[in-house]
Amino acid sequence: MSKTTSQTGKIVTEPLAILGGPKAIPDGNTHEDLFHWPIVTAEDEQAVVSVLRAGTMSSFDITRQFETEWADYQGVPYALGYPNGTMALLTAMYVAGVRRGDEIICPSVTYWASTLQVFALGGTVVFADVDPNTLCIDPNDIERHIGPRTKAIMVVHYCGHPADMDAILAIARKHNLKVIEDVSHAHGALYKGKMVGSFGDVSAMSMMAIKSFAIGEAGMLVTANQEMYEQAMAFTHYERALTDLTLPEIKAIAGAPGFATGLPLGGMKGRMNQTCAAMGRVQLKYYPQRIVEIQKAMNYFWDCLEGVPGIRPHRTKPGADCTMGGWYNPVGLYRPEELNNLPVETFVKAVEAEGGRSCRGVNFPLHTHPLFKEADIYGDGKPTRIAFSERDVRQSDDSLPVSLHIEDHAFGIPYFKKNQTDLIERYAAAFKKVACQAEKLSSK
Ligand SMILES: *Cc1c(COP(=O)(O)O)cnc(C)c1O
């Protein structure tokens, strides 16, 4: 049963705060330290200031060092820095071979930048449903979306939860598709003992200010494939084409001698600001130990809620060889049928009234958004989604039933950065209190 102590045991039986009772967390607004992120010390400040003083924001010597260190951390040979995750993912699609008229398969429940920029390559997207427990792409819902022009599967390790890589890689091999991992939620997460981002043909991720690995506005592409790495450089890092490219066939186009310098094949610039790279080098030194602390705290929170009706953890088995990494944007799974069909919004409002923090839930399902259904972005006289494909790839809302209703089945939870068990117990008690008294809300 629940780990909550007798002190918090009393809290859960008191009247609900939203109905006029005492708050479970009366001093919730004083716990800034428990949630503050990223952790920035004088060492980060020193690293950033030295780049500013030297005026080397647009150089790439420090970025190169950061790339080498990030590649080591991931356990892959190559990493390439980007100004954001969106551009790193666009490049990942390009090096995976996505061209005009090609399709990628992407889960519907994710941030738009897992897929929307495929339009910039003249390609399009087909959405797959997500698994209701992992919230990652459902391997059983991939094959029906594969067509003659499908090039790649985009995998998102959603809210830190590793996707089912064995099943996904088997499907990719069978159909000769590339696998791209979007690691923006899951820096440092393990799948069967190996870090996510090292399974796909190519991976990319955001490192923007609120991600679990947060260094400002930045992104990273990683791969074990030298050709993909050099293609990525040729596509977006024109200033490195002459020095860093070694493969003759890529160098011949992008680093051709006779020009003053290479030109970016994609006409886009992918350089990371070196203040971010400098901060990244410092952050990476401490990241592994900091996420161990987060994992302890978040697992403790869920241990406190074991057996509580209506709510389930979104997590891998604690202590197993799969982890949640930095546990970005943590959520819980909601089972309203166990709570008199109390709507999730009412549940969340009642928890917030207990003094809990307001938490973001999951992303809305992309396949229902008008931008993907109707928008003619480039003046083709029809929706871009189908203008860029050889077949009609439109999908009805109810064709992906789990994704369609996902917002009713998930809720945000506090994102603890410190394992302060006494405080975590009180936050857990707020959720337990509302769940255990749900009938008082649904009967209203
Ligand atoms: C944040 C995020 C991105 C985009 O990264 P930016 O750095 O904001 O461009 C892509 N995919 C997912 C899943 C994200 O959460």
The ligand as a MOL file (V3000), in Angstrom:
LIG
                    3D

  0  0  0     0  0            999 V3000
M  V30 BEGIN CTAB
M  V30 COUNTS 15 15 0 0 0
M  V30 BEGIN ATOM
M  V30 1 C 10.8810 20.8850 -27.5380 0
M  V30 2 C 10.6160 19.8470 -28.5500 0
M  V30 3 C 11.0720 19.9470 -29.8770 0
M  V30 4 C 11.6110 21.2280 -30.4860 0
M  V30 5 O 12.7340 21.7230 -29.9830 0
M  V30 6 P 13.0880 23.3020 -30.0420 0
M  V30 7 O 14.4250 23.3420 -29.4190 0
M  V30 8 O 12.0350 24.0020 -29.2410 0
M  V30 9 O 13.0930 23.6940 -31.4640 0
M  V30 10 C 10.9050 18.8640 -30.7140 0
M  V30 11 N 10.2850 17.7490 -30.3000 0
M  V30 12 C 9.7980 17.6280 -29.0550 0
M  V30 13 C 9.1390 16.3350 -28.6620 0
M  V30 14 C 9.9250 18.6790 -28.1440 0
M  V30 15 O 9.3970 18.5520 -26.9210 0
M  V30 END ATOM
M  V30 BEGIN BOND
M  V30 1 1 1 2
M  V30 2 1 2 3
M  V30 3 2 2 14
M  V30 4 1 3 4
M  V30 5 2 3 10
M  V30 6 1 4 5
M  V30 7 1 5 6
M  V30 8 2 6 7
M  V30 9 1 6 8
M  V30 10 1 6 9
M  V30 11 1 10 11
M  V30 12 2 11 12
M  V30 13 1 12 13
M  V30 14 1 12 14
M  V30 15 1 14 15
M  V30 END BOND
M  V30 END CTAB
M  END
